[in-house]
Amino acid sequence: MAIDESKLQAIKERYDEVTVSLQDPSVASDRDKFTALSRELADTEEVISEIKRYEEAKRMIAEAAELLNEGDDDLKALADEELYEGKKQAEDAERKINELLMPKDIRDDRSVIMEIRAGTGGEESALFASDLYKMYMGYAARHGFTVNVVDQNTTELGGFKEITFEIKGRKAYSRLKFESGVHRVQRVPVTESGGRIHTSAVTVAVLPEAEPMDVTINPGDLKIDTYRASGAGGQHINKTESAIRITHLPTGIVVTCQDERSQIKNKEKAMAVLTTKLWDMTREAAEGAINEDRRNQVGSGDRSERIRTYNFHQGRVTDHRIGLTLYKLDEILAGDFDEITDALIVAAAADDAGR
């Protein structure tokens, strides 16, 4: 997608204008105006940083082109290297600028609550659920996000029948929302003695974390139970009833949390998950008619939709929504899947523009 230089200039001018305005005493004394301008400046800083990187790359390209015209062989070799680096940096910055300027989902800035559940495949599915959890932990670390486990149900071999966790960080939802759906794995299970490749599936759900003002919960609608937290195989890991189970009676939604030793902290985490699920339910009802007609190339976000296959024998990962196959399985499972996410973001934007 070609970059609009005039648009970049307008963004820079507006950034400078806001920066100057924030230094005006009359603006500083107007709390609402100061807050609004500060937020606008913060929202623009990332694209400004990429614009500077893009402009620096353009300067590198221009300087390299001049050196190439001077005819010196040693200088030409240096110029070729600088030209390559400049073009690479310009393309990367251009891609990121276009991504940052795309229309935003109002939930993109939010943290997320994720649920991973083992599906078909028994113990092998549970082990792959654990692999996916580690993948998201790696991804969170790369992006400066933090991970907090809310609840988990483990197996004897260290897999997860299910695990619920928070990934906290600005724009976490914008990067992780494409992970909702069925993740399929093809490999030889550790429990397979014959060396045959099996196919298993794991379901991932990604919800933008709700804030207290998003949902009003009537305390009278809640049934709260306490119990002893337990580990794999049902072994008790503490002797106090610190685990929390909250049932929202009108909807039947049940949320549990046993990861913290403190009953209060477990209740706080469980309420955060419940609030998020209720908000998601409200949104789905409101957007139902729209979603019925919206089955675009990057998927509906439906957790029953198969989105990706991880083939260990061939070392490949295929995202079925955009037909992208990468032969870097180990890197992806270590949390390096930005290449997939970036491609999905571009595909989603192109689909939105075409409607």
N, C-alpha and C positions, 0 to 999 in steps of 0.2 A: 504494500500500500504506500503510494507516494506521499511524501510529507509536505505539508502546506507551510512554506517559509513565512508567509505573512501572518498566519495564525500563531506561529511561534513568537514572532515579534510582538504581537498583541498580548500574548501571555506574559512576556518579559516586561512590557510596559505596565501592565496591570499589577504585576508583582512589585515593581519599583514604586508604583503609586500607593499601594497598600502599605509598603514598608515605610514610606514617608508619612502617611496618614497616622500610623501607629505612634509616631514620635510627636504628634501634635497634642499639646496639653488638653485641648478641648475634647479630643477623641478619647484620651486617657481617662478623662473625668466622666465620660458617658459609658457606663459599664456594658450595656447591651451592644452598643456600636463597637466598642473595643473588643468584646468577646467574638462578635461576628467577623470582624476583620482579622483577628488573630487566628480564628478557625480557617478562614479563607487562605491566609498566608501559609498555614501548616499544610493545607490540602494541596497547595501549589508547589511546595518545596521540592517534592520528589520529581515532578516533571521539569522544574527549573534546573535541577541537578543533571537530568538527562539531556536537556537542551544545551547546557554548557559542554557536556561530553560530546554531543553531536557537533557543535561548533568547533571544538578543539580538533575533532577528527577531520573536519572539512579543511581546517588550516594545515593539518599534517599532509593531507592529500595534495593541496595546492603547492606546498613547499616541495614535496616529493616530485611533483610534475615539473617544477622549475629546475631541480637538480638533474632530472632526466634530459633536459634540453641543453645542459652544459657540456655534454660529450665526454666527460671524464669517466673511464671505466670503473674506477674505485667508487666514485660518487654515484654512478648508475646502480651499482650493487646495493649501496646503502639506500638509494632512493626507491629501488624496487621493494626492499624490506619495509621501508616506511609507508610506501603506497599500499602494500598489502595490509599492514597493521591499521592504517587509517581507514581503509575501506571496511575492514572487519569491524572496527569500533563504530564507524558511522552506521553500518547496517544494524548492529546490535542496539545502538542508541535510538535509531529510527523506529525499530520494532517496539522498543519499550515506550517511546513517546506515543506512538499510535495506540498502544495498549492502554496507557494512562489516560488518553483523551477519549476513549470509548465511553458511551453512555453507561453509567454505573447502576447496579442494583443497590437500592438504598440500604441493604443489609450487608453489603460487601465489607464494610469496615469492622464488622463484628467478630468476636471470638466464636468458637464453635463447640458444640457437644457432639461427639461421635460415638456410634455404637457399632461394634463388630460382632457378628453372630456366625457361628459355625453352621454350615448347611449340609448338603449332601456330601457324604464321604467319611462320616464318623470321626474317629480319632485324627485321621489325616487332615480333615477339614479344620478341626480344632487347632492343630499344629500350624496350619497355614494362617488361621486367624491370629495366632501369636506372631507369625512372620509379618503380617500386615501391620499389627500394632507397632512392632519395632520399626517398620518402614516409616510410619507416620511420626514416631518419636525422632527418627533421624531427620525427617523433613522439617519438623518443628525446630530442631536444633540449628539447622542450616539457616532458618529464617528468623531466629531469635524469639521464637514462640516458646511458651512454657506448657508442660503437659501435667495434668492432675487426674489421677484415676478416681472415678466415682464408685464403681462397683465392678466386680469380676467374678466369674465362675470358671475355675480352672479344672483341668483334667489331670490324671495321674502322671502323664508324660510331659506336663508343662504347657499344654495347649490351652486355648480359651473356648469354652462353650459359648461364652459371651463376655464382652467387656465394654464398659461405658466410661468415657473419659472426656475431659475438657482440653481443648487446645486454645490457650489464651494469647492474644496478640492482635495488633491492628492489621486489618485486611486478611485475617486468617480465613474468613468465609470466602473471600474472593478467590483464594488460591485452592481451597479444599472442597468447594461445593461440587466440583465435577467428580468427586470420589464416590458419590452415592450410587449404589447399584450392586450387582452381583459380580464378584471377582472370581475368576475360575483359575485353578491351578492344575497343571499336568506334570506329574513327576512320579518317581518310584517312592512310595511311602516307606518310612522306617519300619513299619509293621509288615511290609511285604517281603516274604522270603524268596519269592520266585523272580524278582527283578522286573516285574511287569509295571508299566506306566499306568497310573490311575488318574482319573479326572475327578476333582472335588470342587466344591464351591463355598464361598463365604459371602455373606451379605454385609454391606457397609451402609450406614445411614449418617448423613451429615446435616446437622441443624444449626442455623445461626442462633447464637445464644440470646435469649430474651432478656430484657431489662424489666425491673419491677413495674414500671409504668405501662409496659406493653399488655399486661394481663392483670385483671383483678380477680383474686382468689378469695372466696368466702371461707374463712376458717371452719365454719360449720359443715362445709362440703368435704372435709378431710378426715380420714381415719388414719391415725398414726400409731404404728406398733413398733416396739423395740424388741431386739433379740440378740443373741450372742453371735458375733461374727465368726465365720468358719473358713477354713482353708480348703485345699484340694482334698477330696475324699471325705469331706464332712468333718475333718478334725478341727476342734475348736482352737482358735488362735488367741482368744482372751476369755477371761472369766466374768466379764461384765457385759451387760446388755447395751452395748454402744451402737450396734447396727440399727438402722432405721428403715422402716418400710412405710411409705405414704401412699394411701389409696385415695384417688380423687373420685368420690362416689358418683357424681353426675355422669362422668365419662367412662369410669372403670379403669382409668390409667393407673398403673402401679409402678412406683419408683422405689428402688432400694439403694442404700449406700452403707458400706461397711468398711471402707478403706481407711478411715481415720479412727484413732482410738477414742476421740472425744465424740460423745453423742450429739453435742451441739453442732460440731463441725459437720458431722454426717448429715444432720438435719438440714443445715444450710446448703450443702451440696445437692441433697435430694430435692429440696425446694427449687433450686436453680434448674435442675433437669425437668422437674414437673412443669415449671413456668414455661420453659422452652417448648416442651411437647404440647402444652395447651395453646401456645402462640402459633405453633406450626399447624395444629389442627384448625385453628381459626383462619389462618391464611389459606390453607388448602380449600376450605369451604368457600371462601370468598373468591378464590382464583379458579375454582373448579371448571367453570365454563371456558375460561381462557385456556387452561391446561388441556382440556379435552381436544382443542384444535391445535395444540402446540406440541408436535412431536418432531422437533427439529433434529438436525444431524448430530448434535451433541447430547441428545437424549432428553428425557423428560425429568430426570432426577428421581424417577421411580426406583425404589430399592429392589424391585423384582426384575429389573432390566439388566441383562448381561452386558457389562461394559468393557471388560478387559480379561485377557488370558495371559497367564504367566507360564511359559513352557520351559521347564528346567533342562530337559534333554537337549533342546536347541539353543538355550540361553537367550530366549527372546521374550519380549512383552509386546502384545498387540492390543491396541485400543480400538475396539470394533466400531465406535461411533464415528471415527474419522479415518479409519483404515490405516492407522499409523503403526508400524512395526519397528521396534528398536532391538538391536542385539546387544543389550547392556543390562541383562537381568540383575547381576550382582550390584551394580551401581544403583539401579532403581530401588531394589530392596533395601539398600542402605539409606534411602531417602532422597536420592538424586533423580527426581522425576519432573523437574521444571520444564523440560523439553516437551513432555506430554501436556502439562498444564497450559503452557504458552500456546501450543497448537489448538487446544480446546477453546481457549479464550478467543483466539482469532476466528475460529470456526463459528463460535456463538455470535460474535459481533457481525460476521458476514451474513449469518442467517437472519439476525435481527434487521440488518440493513436491507435485506431482500424482501422483507414482509411489508 
